[in-house]
Structure formats: structure tokens, C-alpha cells
Amino acid sequence: MSEPISPLWRLPGTQDCPVADTLKTIGGKHTPRVLHCLALKDHHFLELQRTLSPISRKVLVQELRHLEEAGLVARTQLDDARRRVRYGLTPKGRGLAEILGRIFLWAVEHHTGNEASAA
């Protein structure tokens, strides 16, 4: 049996919708891929850039800053000669990654590859 729907979800006429706000936060073109990489392990910037290729440096920086401001990603300056930076998910980001994992499973189960058959 499924869980009951939250009372907040049942207020479509309100201006404050936490679901809409969350979808806006993670709705960037590359955001789900960035979160997926960081859910697997922490990464240095260049590791992320190589993994997410062909994302540009500028776009990756924007995505990471956006996720940092949202409290989903933590940036750590390492104390080494190369002044590297490591990115990882915060506890809030890990919680969201778990939900995205369930969405992935749902998408795989329901994906037909044909938009017309979704109706």
C-alpha cells in the first residue's frame, strides 16, 4: 500500500509549493548528471568535468554553485600545492539522491521509448 499524500501536495492553488521549488532546483540540463556523479563518490572538479564531458567548464561551475547555494553540494578546498577543490553531496543532497534513484527506477520501468504510447 502506498503512503498517504502530504497535505502540502494537495494545495495546488498556493504560491508556495515545495515540490515545484525542488523541481526548479534540480531542473537544469546537467543537474541530474552532476548529482548522480556525486552520489557515487566525491570528485575533484576536473574529475567531474571529464566524467560529464562534453559539459563546458563554465556550465559546470554554474551548476555546482547553484547546487552549493541550494545546500545540496559541499565544496572543500584541499590543502595541497595544487589548490584542488573537492565536491561532495551534503546530507540534504544525499537524501535527494535517494529519491532521484527511486525516480530512475520508475523511469526505467515505465520508459517505452515512444512518447505517443505514454497516453
C-alpha positions in Angstrom: 0.0 0.0 0.0 1.3 3.5 -0.8 1.9 6.2 1.7 -0.7 8.9 2.0 -0.1 12.1 0.1 1.2 15.0 2.1 -1.3 17.8 2.9 1.1 20.3 1.3 0.9 18.4 -2.0 -2.9 18.8 -2.0 -2.8 22.6 -2.2 -2.3 23.4 -5.9 -3.6 27.0 -5.6 -0.9 28.1 -3.2 2.1 30.1 -4.3 4.5 28.2 -2.1 4.9 24.7 -3.5 7.9 22.7 -2.1 7.7 20.2 -5.0 7.8 22.9 -7.7 10.7 24.6 -5.9 12.6 21.3 -5.7 12.0 20.6 -9.4 13.2 24.1 -10.3 16.4 23.5 -8.3 17.2 20.2 -10.0 15.7 21.0 -13.4 19.0 22.2 -15.0 20.1 20.4 -18.1 23.1 18.8 -16.4 22.0 18.9 -12.8 20.7 15.3 -12.6 24.0 14.0 -14.0 26.1 16.1 -11.6 24.1 14.8 -8.7 24.4 11.2 -9.9 28.2 11.5 -10.2 28.4 13.0 -6.7 26.1 10.3 -5.3 28.6 7.7 -6.3 31.6 9.4 -4.7 33.2 12.8 -4.1 35.0 14.3 -7.0 37.6 16.9 -7.8 36.5 19.5 -10.3 38.5 18.0 -13.2 37.2 14.5 -12.5 33.7 15.8 -12.7 34.4 17.7 -15.9 35.9 14.6 -17.6 33.1 12.4 -16.4 30.4 14.8 -17.5 32.0 15.6 -20.9 31.1 17.5 -23.1 29.9 19.9 -20.4 31.9 23.1 -20.5 33.9 24.4 -17.6 31.7 27.5 -17.3 28.4 25.5 -17.2 29.8 23.0 -14.7 30.9 25.9 -12.4 27.4 27.4 -12.7 25.7 24.1 -11.9 28.0 23.4 -8.9 27.5 26.9 -7.5 23.7 26.6 -7.9 23.7 23.2 -6.1 26.0 24.7 -3.4 23.6 27.6 -2.8 20.7 25.1 -2.6 22.6 23.2 0.1 22.9 20.0 -1.9 26.6 20.1 -2.6 29.6 20.9 -0.4 32.8 22.4 -1.8 36.0 21.7 0.1 39.3 23.5 -0.6 42.1 20.9 -0.2 45.4 21.9 1.5 47.8 20.8 -1.2 50.2 22.6 -3.6 47.7 22.4 -6.5 44.9 24.1 -4.5 42.4 21.4 -5.6 38.7 21.5 -4.8 36.6 18.5 -3.9 32.8 18.4 -4.3 30.5 16.0 -2.5 26.9 15.8 -1.5 25.7 17.2 1.8 23.3 15.1 3.9 20.4 17.1 2.2 21.9 16.2 -1.2 22.2 12.5 -0.3 18.6 12.5 0.7 17.6 13.9 -2.6 19.9 11.4 -4.4 18.0 8.6 -2.8 14.7 10.0 -4.2 16.2 10.5 -7.6 17.3 6.9 -7.5 13.7 5.8 -7.0 12.6 8.1 -9.8 15.2 6.5 -12.0 13.8 3.0 -11.3 10.3 4.3 -12.0 11.5 5.8 -15.3 13.2 2.6 -16.4 10.1 0.6 -15.6 7.8 3.0 -17.5 10.0 4.1 -20.3 8.8 2.8 -23.7 11.0 5.0 -26.0 7.8 6.2 -27.7 6.2 9.4 -26.5 2.9 8.6 -28.2 2.4 5.4 -26.2 2.6 7.3 -22.9 -1.0 8.5 -23.4 
